Amino acid sequence: NISNDINMERAPWTDEESSQLVVGLSELGRDFAGIHNQYVKSRSVQQIQNRVGKRSSLPERHKENIDAALAKYNADNNISNDINMERAPWTDEESSQLVVGLSELGRDFAGIHNQYVKSRSVQQIQNRVGKRSSLPERHKENIDAALAKYNADNNISNDIN
């Protein structure tokens, strides 16, 4: 209903938008694009991400609702909390699942998270692939081979992996 991003950015969040955000978080976790598309179309993906990321500055009831929704999603999907995920080194199993996901889905990092590596956030998966040059050689080679396989299977030019 809002005609442009400028108006969207300045309008305060309504109770309805906040409620829909909570439902989206409990169903989709941190898939902010999915939440925008399915639950809160009146807000941009960036606004949704900012609202969740900066929830400590929100009224207590909104903060608690967001925290509870994320906790529900994590529990329903056997995901440890983000703080622990971010600090833990990647396991061989996670690395193997990432390679399978890349070979099946290419650079669909949200899809890889949802289907193959639920123990890592979409951002962690994206970072792992993007910074593969700093990984041990076997992991780098496996990621490169998986992307090449996906590109070949889907007739995609691999000018840029």
C-alpha positions in Angstrom: 0.0 0.0 0.0 3.0 2.3 0.4 3.9 3.9 -2.9 7.7 4.3 -2.6 10.7 3.4 -0.5 11.2 7.0 0.8 7.8 6.9 2.5 8.4 3.3 3.7 11.7 4.2 5.4 10.1 7.1 7.3 6.9 5.5 8.5 6.9 3.9 11.9 6.3 0.2 12.1 2.7 -0.6 12.7 1.6 -3.3 15.2 0.4 -5.4 12.2 3.8 -5.2 10.5 5.5 -6.1 13.8 3.2 -9.1 14.2 3.8 -10.3 10.7 7.5 -9.9 11.2 7.3 -12.2 14.2 5.3 -14.8 12.3 7.8 -14.6 9.4 10.8 -15.0 11.8 9.3 -18.0 13.5 8.6 -19.6 10.1 11.6 -18.6 8.0 14.3 -17.6 10.6 16.6 -14.9 9.2 15.5 -15.3 5.6 14.7 -11.6 5.3 13.9 -11.7 1.6 11.4 -14.5 2.3 9.9 -12.6 5.2 9.5 -9.5 2.9 7.9 -11.6 0.1 5.6 -13.6 2.3 4.8 -11.6 5.4 5.9 -7.9 5.4 5.6 -6.6 1.8 5.2 -3.0 3.1 8.8 -3.0 4.2 12.1 -3.5 2.3 14.4 -6.4 3.0 16.9 -3.9 4.5 14.3 -2.5 6.8 13.3 -6.0 8.0 17.0 -6.9 8.6 17.6 -3.6 10.4 14.5 -4.1 12.7 15.8 -7.5 13.7 19.4 -6.5 14.0 18.6 -3.4 16.1 15.9 -4.9 18.2 17.7 -3.9 21.4 16.5 -0.3 20.8 12.8 -1.4 20.4 10.1 -1.4 23.0 10.6 -4.5 25.3 7.5 -6.3 23.9 8.7 -6.1 20.3 12.2 -7.2 21.3 10.9 -10.2 23.3 8.6 -11.2 20.5 11.4 -11.1 17.9 13.8 -13.1 20.3 11.0 -15.7 20.9 10.3 -16.1 17.2 14.0 -16.6 16.4 14.3 -19.1 19.3 11.2 -21.0 18.0 12.6 -21.2 14.5 16.0 -22.3 15.7 14.5 -25.0 18.0 12.1 -26.2 15.2 15.1 -26.5 12.9 17.7 -27.8 15.3 19.8 -24.7 14.9 22.1 -23.6 17.7 21.9 -19.9 18.4 23.8 -17.5 16.1 26.4 -16.5 18.8 27.6 -20.0 19.1 27.4 -20.6 15.3 29.6 -17.6 14.5 32.4 -18.7 16.8 32.6 -22.4 16.1 35.0 -23.6 13.4 33.4 -25.3 10.4 33.2 -29.1 10.8 34.1 -31.5 8.1 30.4 -32.5 7.9 29.4 -28.9 7.4 32.0 -28.4 4.7 30.9 -31.6 2.9 27.2 -30.5 3.1 28.2 -27.0 1.7 29.9 -28.7 -1.3 26.8 -30.8 -1.9 24.6 -27.7 -1.7 26.8 -25.7 -4.0 26.8 -28.5 -6.6 23.0 -28.7 -6.4 22.0 -25.1 -5.9 24.9 -23.0 -7.0 25.0 -19.7 -5.2 21.5 -20.0 -3.7 22.9 -19.5 -0.2 19.5 -19.3 1.5 18.6 -22.6 -0.2 21.9 -24.2 0.9 21.2 -23.0 4.4 17.6 -24.4 4.4 18.4 -27.7 2.7 22.0 -28.6 3.6 23.8 -26.5 6.3 21.1 -25.4 8.8 23.8 -25.1 11.5 25.2 -22.0 9.7 23.6 -18.7 8.8 23.1 -17.7 5.2 25.8 -15.0 5.8 28.3 -17.5 7.1 27.7 -19.7 4.1 28.2 -16.8 1.7 31.3 -15.7 3.5 32.8 -19.2 3.4 32.3 -19.4 -0.4 33.4 -15.8 -0.9 36.6 -16.2 1.2 37.5 -19.6 0.0 41.0 -18.5 -1.1 42.0 -18.4 2.6 40.7 -21.9 3.3 42.8 -25.1 3.4 43.5 -26.2 -0.2 41.1 -29.3 0.0 38.2 -27.1 1.0 38.9 -24.5 -1.7 39.2 -27.2 -4.4 36.0 -28.8 -3.3 34.0 -25.5 -3.4 35.5 -24.6 -6.8 34.6 -28.1 -8.2 31.1 -27.9 -6.8 30.5 -24.5 -8.4 32.0 -25.7 -11.7 29.7 -28.8 -11.6 26.6 -26.6 -10.9 27.6 -24.3 -13.7 28.2 -27.1 -16.2 24.9 -28.9 -15.2 23.0 -25.6 -15.7 24.8 -24.4 -18.9 26.1 -21.4 -17.0 29.3 -19.7 -18.2 31.9 -19.8 -15.4 33.7 -16.6 -16.2 33.3 -15.7 -12.5 33.0 -18.5 -10.0 
